[in-house]
Amino acid sequence: MYRADVTPPAAMDRLNQSATARLIDVRTADEWEDVGLPCVEGLLAIEWLTMPMGELNPDFLGEVERAGVSKDDELYILCRTGPRSIAASQALAAAGYTSVNNVLEGYEGDADVDGYRGKVSGWQYHGLPWRRDEQRAAA
């Protein structure tokens, strides 16, 4: 089981305070391009599901390892609204990562009454730093 569920502001506080804290955004490349990316030092953008079929990324754990993430690093896992980050957090914990935290609310959060995201919860809603990345460059 992963360590904890934390709010986006709490995750950002830890990312700013700890040299070993890393944010892993597990959304898809299309989401990074269309909606943007958190703007934090050392961000890792590694898809949990691949498109167009929405299949599990078979090399997710390998990509995390090749990115130089230590099993003892303090990890914060983020997706759009929560389900993918929970699954990725569980997989990382099962693989031996010892300090894995799921970021509640995700990047965009829940939809408001009109169906728009980023208005009631999530990374963007809390005013945390983000950028649009049209080049799909890994952070």
Phi and psi in degrees as GROMACS dihedral restraints (atoms count N, CA, C in turn):
[ dihedral_restraints ]
;  ai    aj    ak    al  type     phi  dphi    fc
    3     4     5     6     1   -73.7    20    10
    4     5     6     7     1   167.4    20    10
    6     7     8     9     1   -70.8    20    10
    7     8     9    10     1   -51.7    20    10
    9    10    11    12     1  -160.7    20    10
   10    11    12    13     1   163.3    20    10
   12    13    14    15     1  -103.5    20    10
   13    14    15    16     1   129.8    20    10
   15    16    17    18     1  -130.3    20    10
   16    17    18    19     1   153.1    20    10
   18    19    20    21     1   -74.7    20    10
   19    20    21    22     1   160.2    20    10
   21    22    23    24     1   -56.0    20    10
   22    23    24    25     1   -45.2    20    10
   24    25    26    27     1   -61.9    20    10
   25    26    27    28     1   -37.6    20    10
   27    28    29    30     1   -66.4    20    10
   28    29    30    31     1   -39.4    20    10
   30    31    32    33     1   -62.4    20    10
   31    32    33    34     1   -44.9    20    10
   33    34    35    36     1   -62.4    20    10
   34    35    36    37     1   -39.8    20    10
   36    37    38    39     1   -58.0    20    10
   37    38    39    40     1   -47.0    20    10
   39    40    41    42     1   -66.7    20    10
   40    41    42    43     1   -38.3    20    10
   42    43    44    45     1   -62.1    20    10
   43    44    45    46     1   -34.3    20    10
   45    46    47    48     1   -78.5    20    10
   46    47    48    49     1   -24.9    20    10
   48    49    50    51     1   -95.7    20    10
   49    50    51    52     1   -26.6    20    10
   51    52    53    54     1  -114.1    20    10
   52    53    54    55     1   128.3    20    10
   54    55    56    57     1   -68.0    20    10
   55    56    57    58     1   -21.6    20    10
   57    58    59    60     1  -100.9    20    10
   58    59    60    61     1     3.2    20    10
   60    61    62    63     1   -79.5    20    10
   61    62    63    64     1   133.8    20    10
   63    64    65    66     1  -131.9    20    10
   64    65    66    67     1   139.9    20    10
   66    67    68    69     1  -101.2    20    10
   67    68    69    70     1   127.3    20    10
   69    70    71    72     1  -114.6    20    10
   70    71    72    73     1   115.1    20    10
   72    73    74    75     1   -91.9    20    10
   73    74    75    76     1   115.2    20    10
   75    76    77    78     1  -101.5    20    10
   76    77    78    79     1    15.0    20    10
   78    79    80    81     1   -71.6    20    10
   79    80    81    82     1  -178.4    20    10
   81    82    83    84     1   -88.1    20    10
   82    83    84    85     1   161.1    20    10
   84    85    86    87     1   -56.8    20    10
   85    86    87    88     1   -38.4    20    10
   87    88    89    90     1   -62.6    20    10
   88    89    90    91     1   -39.3    20    10
   90    91    92    93     1   -65.5    20    10
   91    92    93    94     1   -42.3    20    10
   93    94    95    96     1   -59.6    20    10
   94    95    96    97     1   -41.4    20    10
   96    97    98    99     1   -72.1    20    10
   97    98    99   100     1   -46.2    20    10
   99   100   101   102     1   -76.4    20    10
  100   101   102   103     1   -36.1    20    10
  102   103   104   105     1  -110.8    20    10
  103   104   105   106     1   -26.7    20    10
  105   106   107   108     1   113.8    20    10
  106   107   108   109     1   178.7    20    10
  108   109   110   111     1  -130.5    20    10
  109   110   111   112     1   148.3    20    10
  111   112   113   114     1   -59.5    20    10
  112   113   114   115     1   144.6    20    10
  114   115   116   117     1  -105.8    20    10
  115   116   117   118     1    86.0    20    10
  117   118   119   120     1  -135.2    20    10
  118   119   120   121     1   147.7    20    10
  120   121   122   123     1   -64.3    20    10
  121   122   123   124     1   134.9    20    10
  123   124   125   126     1    77.8    20    10
  124   125   126   127     1    13.1    20    10
  126   127   128   129     1   -55.7    20    10
  127   128   129   130     1   136.8    20    10
  129   130   131   132     1  -112.5    20    10
  130   131   132   133     1   126.5    20    10
  132   133   134   135     1  -108.6    20    10
  133   134   135   136     1   102.3    20    10
  135   136   137   138     1  -132.2    20    10
  136   137   138   139     1   116.4    20    10
  138   139   140   141     1   -64.4    20    10
  139   140   141   142     1   134.9    20    10
  141   142   143   144     1   -84.6    20    10
  142   143   144   145     1   -45.1    20    10
  144   145   146   147     1  -112.8    20    10
  145   146   147   148     1   143.0    20    10
  147   148   149   150     1  -104.0    20    10
  148   149   150   151     1   150.6    20    10
  150   151   152   153     1  -107.5    20    10
  151   152   153   154     1   155.4    20    10
  153   154   155   156     1   -92.2    20    10
  154   155   156   157     1    -7.9    20    10
  156   157   158   159     1   -90.3    20    10
  157   158   159   160     1    -8.1    20    10
  159   160   161   162     1    69.5    20    10
  160   161   162   163     1    32.6    20    10
  162   163   164   165     1   -86.9    20    10
  163   164   165   166     1   152.6    20    10
  165   166   167   168     1   -59.8    20    10
  166   167   168   169     1   132.5    20    10
  168   169   170   171     1   -67.9    20    10
  169   170   171   172     1   110.6    20    10
  171   172   173   174     1   -68.2    20    10
  172   173   174   175     1   -14.9    20    10
  174   175   176   177     1  -111.8    20    10
  175   176   177   178     1    19.3    20    10
  177   178   179   180     1   -53.4    20    10
  178   179   180   181     1   -53.9    20    10
  180   181   182   183     1   -64.1    20    10
  181   182   183   184     1   -37.3    20    10
  183   184   185   186     1   -63.6    20    10
  184   185   186   187     1   -40.5    20    10
  186   187   188   189     1   -65.0    20    10
  187   188   189   190     1   -39.6    20    10
  189   190   191   192     1   -62.6    20    10
  190   191   192   193     1   -46.3    20    10
  192   193   194   195     1   -63.1    20    10
  193   194   195   196     1   -45.3    20    10
  195   196   197   198     1   -66.2    20    10
  196   197   198   199     1   -22.0    20    10
  198   199   200   201     1   -76.0    20    10
  199   200   201   202     1    -3.2    20    10
  201   202   203   204     1    86.7    20    10
  202   203   204   205     1    18.4    20    10
  204   205   206   207     1   -75.7    20    10
  205   206   207   208     1   126.3    20    10
  207   208   209   210     1   -82.0    20    10
  208   209   210   211     1   150.1    20    10
  210   211   212   213     1   -61.8    20    10
  211   212   213   214     1   -20.2    20    10
  213   214   215   216     1   -99.2    20    10
  214   215   216   217     1    -2.4    20    10
  216   217   218   219     1   -62.3    20    10
  217   218   219   220     1   150.0    20    10
  219   220   221   222     1   -85.9    20    10
  220   221   222   223     1   108.8    20    10
  222   223   224   225     1  -105.1    20    10
  223   224   225   226     1   139.6    20    10
  225   226   227   228     1  -123.8    20    10
  226   227   228   229     1   121.3    20    10
  228   229   230   231     1  -109.7    20    10
  229   230   231   232     1   129.4    20    10
  231   232   233   234     1  -129.9    20    10
  232   233   234   235     1   136.2    20    10
  234   235   236   237     1  -130.4    20    10
  235   236   237   238     1  -158.4    20    10
  237   238   239   240     1   -71.4    20    10
  238   239   240   241     1   -51.4    20    10
  240   241   242   243     1  -133.3    20    10
  241   242   243   244     1    -9.9    20    10
  243   244   245   246     1   138.1    20    10
  244   245   246   247     1   -40.7    20    10
  246   247   248   249     1   -62.2    20    10
  247   248   249   250     1   -42.9    20    10
  249   250   251   252     1   -67.9    20    10
  250   251   252   253     1   -37.0    20    10
  252   253   254   255     1   -68.7    20    10
  253   254   255   256     1   -32.6    20    10
  255   256   257   258     1   -64.2    20    10
  256   257   258   259     1   -48.2    20    10
  258   259   260   261     1   -62.3    20    10
  259   260   261   262     1   -43.8    20    10
  261   262   263   264     1   -65.7    20    10
  262   263   264   265     1   -39.0    20    10
  264   265   266   267     1   -62.0    20    10
  265   266   267   268     1   -43.3    20    10
  267   268   269   270     1   -63.6    20    10
  268   269   270   271     1   -41.2    20    10
  270   271   272   273     1   -65.2    20    10
  271   272   273   274     1   -42.1    20    10
  273   274   275   276     1   -64.2    20    10
  274   275   276   277     1   -44.0    20    10
  276   277   278   279     1   -62.5    20    10
  277   278   279   280     1   -42.4    20    10
  279   280   281   282     1   -64.5    20    10
  280   281   282   283     1   -27.1    20    10
  282   283   284   285     1   -84.4    20    10
  283   284   285   286     1     0.6    20    10
  285   286   287   288     1   103.8    20    10
  286   287   288   289     1     3.6    20    10
  288   289   290   291     1   -73.3    20    10
  289   290   291   292     1   129.9    20    10
  291   292   293   294     1   -95.2    20    10
  292   293   294   295     1   -14.1    20    10
  294   295   296   297     1  -135.3    20    10
  295   296   297   298     1    69.8    20    10
  297   298   299   300     1  -104.1    20    10
  298   299   300   301     1   129.3    20    10
  300   301   302   303     1  -127.4    20    10
  301   302   303   304     1   132.8    20    10
  303   304   305   306     1   -86.4    20    10
  304   305   306   307     1   133.1    20    10
  306   307   308   309     1   -90.0    20    10
  307   308   309   310     1   110.4    20    10
  309   310   311   312     1   -60.3    20    10
  310   311   312   313     1   155.5    20    10
  312   313   314   315     1    75.5    20    10
  313   314   315   316     1   -25.5    20    10
  315   316   317   318     1    72.1    20    10
  316   317   318   319     1  -166.4    20    10
  318   319   320   321     1   -77.5    20    10
  319   320   321   322     1   -44.0    20    10
  321   322   323   324     1  -100.6    20    10
  322   323   324   325     1   -23.6    20    10
  324   325   326   327     1    74.8    20    10
  325   326   327   328     1  -174.2    20    10
  327   328   329   330     1   -70.5    20    10
  328   329   330   331     1   156.2    20    10
  330   331   332   333     1   -76.7    20    10
  331   332   333   334     1   146.8    20    10
  333   334   335   336     1   -81.9    20    10
  334   335   336   337     1  -175.3    20    10
  336   337   338   339     1   -62.4    20    10
  337   338   339   340     1   -21.5    20    10
  339   340   341   342     1   -95.9    20    10
  340   341   342   343     1     2.7    20    10
  342   343   344   345     1    89.7    20    10
  343   344   345   346     1     7.2    20    10
  345   346   347   348     1   -92.6    20    10
  346   347   348   349     1   139.5    20    10
  348   349   350   351     1   -97.6    20    10
  349   350   351   352     1   163.1    20    10
  351   352   353   354     1    83.0    20    10
  352   353   354   355     1     6.4    20    10
  354   355   356   357     1  -107.4    20    10
  355   356   357   358     1   -18.1    20    10
  357   358   359   360     1  -126.2    20    10
  358   359   360   361     1   -19.3    20    10
  360   361   362   363     1  -165.4    20    10
  361   362   363   364     1   170.6    20    10
  363   364   365   366     1   105.2    20    10
  364   365   366   367     1   170.8    20    10
  366   367   368   369     1   -52.7    20    10
  367   368   369   370     1   -51.1    20    10
  369   370   371   372     1   -63.8    20    10
  370   371   372   373     1   -44.0    20    10
  372   373   374   375     1   -56.8    20    10
  373   374   375   376     1   -39.3    20    10
  375   376   377   378     1   -77.1    20    10
  376   377   378   379     1     0.1    20    10
  378   379   380   381     1    73.1    20    10
  379   380   381   382     1    23.5    20    10
  381   382   383   384     1   -77.1    20    10
  382   383   384   385     1   155.8    20    10
  384   385   386   387     1   -64.5    20    10
  385   386   387   388     1   136.3    20    10
  387   388   389   390     1  -152.7    20    10
  388   389   390   391     1   166.1    20    10
  390   391   392   393     1  -145.8    20    10
  391   392   393   394     1   156.2    20    10
  393   394   395   396     1   -92.4    20    10
  394   395   396   397     1   135.6    20    10
  396   397   398   399     1  -126.8    20    10
  397   398   399   400     1    84.1    20    10
  399   400   401   402     1   -65.4    20    10
  400   401   402   403     1   -18.7    20    10
  402   403   404   405     1   -84.6    20    10
  403   404   405   406     1    -5.8    20    10
  405   406   407   408     1    57.6    20    10
  406   407   408   409     1    24.0    20    10
  408   409   410   411     1   -69.6    20    10
  409   410   411   412     1   136.6    20    10
  411   412   413   414     1   -66.3    20    10
  412   413   414   415     1   136.7    20    10
